[in-house]
Amino acid sequence: MNLRNFSFLLVVVFCASCQFIKFDKRNDALNLDTIVDFSSVDVSPTFAICDAIIDQSESIYCFRTTIHQKISEKLLQYSFQVNQSIDEVVVLRILINNKGKIVFQSLIASNMINEELPQLDSLLQRSVEGLPTIFPAIKRGIPVATQYQLPIRIRLAE
């Protein structure tokens, strides 16, 4: 019986000691880049006419130029009456969602612009909503939403 207790004790010690034995595991797993920079995208949003441009900086320039031209064309359809000359820059904040739809968020303008052109906010909103759908920004192969601030120069004479 004594041999039986000794065998049982030896088995218990052997099983319990396995947790204290360190095994060297080879780490063959790929080190994945887990740090994601949310302030930049891999591919910027683009209109169909800019889609063939490969260079990132030229593509961004084409996008900005195209969006400014399209908004300017919409605004030139309206006539404005002002009491004093205006030559200022307003900032248009837009969101381009992951489906490529452009959404007007807000307009940052001076008090003088707000007093002289109270309808500018709604006209810009209509202009932005009339823009065609674009290809959204891409981050790690996934379409993502992006925010833009577009400066627009307002130049009107009395």
ROTORTI-90122 format. One line per 10 residues: number of its first residue (from 1); for each residue x, y, z of C-alpha. Coordinates in nm, 4 decimals, padded with zeros to 6 digits. Layout:
REM residues N
NUM = X Y Z | ...
***
This chain:
REM residues 158
1 = 00.0000 00.0000 00.0000 | 00.2898 00.2247 00.0671 | 00.4126 00.1864 -00.2905 | 00.0662 00.2716 -00.4135 | 00.0616 00.6008 -00.2124 | 00.4106 00.6833 -00.3299 | 00.3080 00.6265 -00.6957 | -00.0006 00.8416 -00.6506 | 00.2071 01.1193 -00.4913 | 00.4618 01.0977 -00.7731
11 = 00.1871 01.1307 -01.0374 | 00.0323 01.4321 -00.8578 | 00.3699 01.6073 -00.8274 | 00.4509 01.5329 -01.1901 | 00.1179 01.6731 -01.3136 | 00.1326 01.9778 -01.0895 | 00.4893 02.0645 -01.1845 | 00.4129 02.0980 -01.5558 | 00.2967 02.4551 -01.5030 | 00.6404 02.5507 -01.3701
21 = 00.8303 02.4129 -01.6674 | 00.8866 02.6769 -01.9334 | 00.8791 02.5692 -02.2915 | 01.0439 02.7767 -02.5620 | 00.7896 02.8367 -02.8301 | 00.9034 02.9529 -03.1667 | 00.7181 03.2679 -03.2591 | 00.6631 03.2116 -03.6277 | 00.3430 03.4162 -03.6313 | 00.3480 03.7275 -03.8439
31 = 00.3774 04.0528 -03.6573 | 00.0745 04.2484 -03.7698 | 00.0731 04.6248 -03.7771 | -00.1843 04.6992 -03.5099 | -00.1282 05.0735 -03.4937 | -00.3820 05.2465 -03.7157 | -00.3422 05.6138 -03.8016 | -00.6978 05.7475 -03.8167 | -00.5863 06.0930 -03.9330 | -00.4889 05.9724 -04.2801
41 = -00.6220 05.7414 -04.5468 | -00.4478 05.5151 -04.7959 | -00.6493 05.6415 -05.0941 | -00.8257 05.9786 -05.0883 | -01.1827 06.0203 -05.2128 | -01.2062 06.1004 -05.5798 | -01.4472 06.1904 -05.8566 | -01.4769 05.9652 -06.1608 | -01.2735 06.2076 -06.3760 | -00.9827 06.1893 -06.1256
51 = -00.9931 05.8117 -06.0829 | -00.7304 05.7398 -06.3509 | -00.4655 05.9518 -06.1755 | -00.2169 05.7296 -05.9959 | -00.0084 05.9857 -05.8037 | -00.1695 06.0527 -05.4625 | -00.0878 06.4269 -05.4527 | -00.2181 06.4829 -05.8078 | -00.5335 06.2873 -05.7235 | -00.5959 06.5048 -05.4160
61 = -00.5361 06.8188 -05.6246 | -00.7810 06.6949 -05.8897 | -01.0436 06.6188 -05.6228 | -01.0093 06.9614 -05.4568 | -01.0118 07.1457 -05.7895 | -01.3144 06.9541 -05.9140 | -01.5179 07.0047 -05.5963 | -01.4368 07.3781 -05.5950 | -01.5370 07.4093 -05.9617 | -01.8658 07.2257 -05.9126
71 = -01.9612 07.4313 -05.6050 | -01.8615 07.7537 -05.7846 | -02.0766 07.6614 -06.0849 | -02.3760 07.6071 -05.8549 | -02.3205 07.9356 -05.6689 | -02.2840 08.1346 -05.9931 | -02.6443 08.0429 -06.0776 | -02.7645 08.2742 -05.7972 | -02.7533 08.6534 -05.7824 | -02.6584 08.8258 -05.4584
81 = -02.7378 09.1781 -05.3417 | -02.4975 09.3244 -05.0851 | -02.4704 09.6622 -04.9127 | -02.0923 09.6602 -04.8937 | -01.8132 09.4896 -05.0866 | -01.7108 09.1468 -04.9638 | -01.3780 08.9737 -05.0141 | -01.3524 08.7006 -04.7536 | -01.2881 08.3301 -04.7177 | -01.5495 08.1027 -04.5640
91 = -01.4802 07.7434 -04.4610 | -01.7201 07.4733 -04.5691 | -01.7153 07.1545 -04.3618 | -01.8318 06.8438 -04.5429 | -01.8411 06.4730 -04.4685 | -01.7867 06.2125 -04.7366 | -01.9405 05.8913 -04.6049 | -01.8214 05.5402 -04.6841 | -02.0783 05.5129 -04.9656 | -01.9386 05.8220 -05.1451
101 = -02.2263 06.0556 -05.0543 | -02.1203 06.4119 -04.9685 | -02.3003 06.5573 -04.6658 | -02.2985 06.9265 -04.5694 | -02.2005 06.9705 -04.2028 | -02.1476 07.3406 -04.1362 | -02.0251 07.6724 -04.2665 | -01.7735 07.8871 -04.0802 | -01.8134 08.2496 -04.1817 | -01.7605 08.5941 -04.0343
111 = -02.0430 08.8005 -03.8906 | -02.0337 09.0297 -04.1927 | -02.0919 08.7362 -04.4299 | -02.3749 08.6089 -04.2109 | -02.5402 08.9543 -04.2105 | -02.4902 09.0334 -04.5799 | -02.5607 08.6820 -04.7125 | -02.7901 08.5022 -04.4693 | -02.8952 08.2590 -04.7443 | -02.5343 08.1490 -04.8208
121 = -02.5571 07.8609 -04.5742 | -02.8625 07.7071 -04.7415 | -02.7282 07.7735 -05.0935 | -02.4027 07.5950 -05.0120 | -02.5985 07.3095 -04.8600 | -02.7994 07.2727 -05.1826 | -02.4802 07.2965 -05.3875 | -02.3137 07.0214 -05.1860 | -02.6204 06.7978 -05.2009 | -02.6243 06.8401 -05.5805
131 = -02.2707 06.7075 -05.6188 | -02.2348 06.3673 -05.7841 | -02.1529 06.0607 -05.5784 | -01.7802 06.0005 -05.5570 | -01.5504 05.7119 -05.4772 | -01.4966 05.7187 -05.0979 | -01.1598 05.7189 -04.9233 | -00.9956 05.3820 -04.8641 | -00.8118 05.2749 -04.5476 | -00.6624 04.9242 -04.5464
141 = -00.8886 04.8174 -04.8299 | -01.2093 04.9355 -04.6593 | -01.4146 05.2411 -04.7677 | -01.4164 05.4942 -04.4827 | -01.5827 05.8268 -04.4090 | -01.3681 06.1402 -04.4270 | -01.4189 06.5010 -04.3264 | -01.2975 06.7953 -04.5291 | -01.2753 07.1660 -04.4734 | -01.2954 07.3538 -04.8005
151 = -01.2005 07.7210 -04.8039 | -01.4194 07.9199 -05.0437 | -01.3433 08.2794 -05.1351 | -01.6503 08.5037 -05.1508 | -01.5844 08.8138 -05.3593 | -01.8788 09.0449 -05.4245 | -01.8973 09.4166 -05.5094 | -02.1736 09.6560 -05.4086
***
